[in-house]
Structure formats: C-alpha cells, structure tokens
Amino acid sequence: MSKIVNQPVLVVTDGRKKPSRFFWWKRWFSVSRIIDIWSEVGKWWEGEPERTVYRVVSDMGAMFELQFEAPAGRWVLYKVYD
C-alpha cells in the first residue's frame, strides 16, 4: 500500500547526482539503496516537465518515490510506501 505525498523536499545527491539523503517531516532520511529509476513525461500539453523518478529504501527500511524535475532543479517526495 502507498500514500501520495507530492511535497517538495530538500535532497542531497551523491557524485552521480542520485539521491543520498532527503529531509522530510523535520528529519533526515538516508538512502540505503535505489531500487529503480525511470523517466516520466508529464502533461506536456500543459507544460509539465519530464521527471526522473527514484524508488528508494531508507536506512530504516521505509520505501519512497522521489522525483527530480530537471528544468526547475526541484525534488519532490511523491509517494511513501507502507
């Protein structure tokens, strides 16, 4: 089961520009592993940018989806898995 959060978050990346930790709910979550990476095209007819999505597991075992919108340089915590 999952919950859509869709909130901007602060993300620290590694040397390959992949997420290594992020700040949400007044705490830092370290990314212990990246499970999957893919690109999604938004509603291009409405000007939504292409996003790179990272499905990650935190150091505490929780799973999240982080999205990076390249043109704006913006990170979004899109989904939290139960």
N, C-alpha and C positions, 0 to 999 in steps of 0.2 A: 504494500500500500504506500501511497505517496501523497504529499501535500504541496501544492503550488504556492510558492512564496513570492517570487517575482520582485525582489527588492535589490537595489544597488548595494554592493558590498565592496570593501577595500580588500584587494588581493595583492599578495606579494608573489612574484614569479621567480623561477629559477633562471639559469643561464640560457635555457632553451625557450624562455617565455611561456612556460607552462606553470600553472598554479602550484605553489608550495605551501601556502597558508592563506587563510582569509579571516576577516573579522565580522562576526555576526552575533547578535544578542549579547553585546558587551563582553565578548571573549574571542580569543584567537583559536581557530581550528587548524591544526597542521594536517596537510595532505600526506597520508602514508603511501597511497598508490592511486594511480589514474587507471580506471577500468576501461574506459572507452573515450574516444574523441571523434567528433563528426561535425560537419557543417550543415547549417540550415539556412534556407533563404526565407526571409520574412515576406510580408505583403509588399512586394517590390513596387506594385502599382500605387501604394500609399507611401512609398519612400522608406520603408523599413530596410535596415541594412542586413547583410549576411552576418550570421553569428557562428562562432566556433563554440561547440558545447563540449564540456569535460564532465564525465561522470567520475566522481572521485570518492575515495573512502578516507575518512579522517583517522587520526591516530587513536581515537576512541571507538572506532568501528562503525561510525554512522556513515551513511551514503548520501551524497548530494549531487546536484547538477549545477555547475557554474557555466555561465555563458559570457563570452567575450565579444563585444561589438566593436570591431576594429576601427571604423571611421571615427567614432566618438572616444575610443580608448576606454570604454565603460565595461565594468564587470557587473554581472547580475547573478544573485543566487536565485535560480529559477525553481528548483524543486528539492524537497527533503524527503527521503525515504524512511519509512518506519521499519 
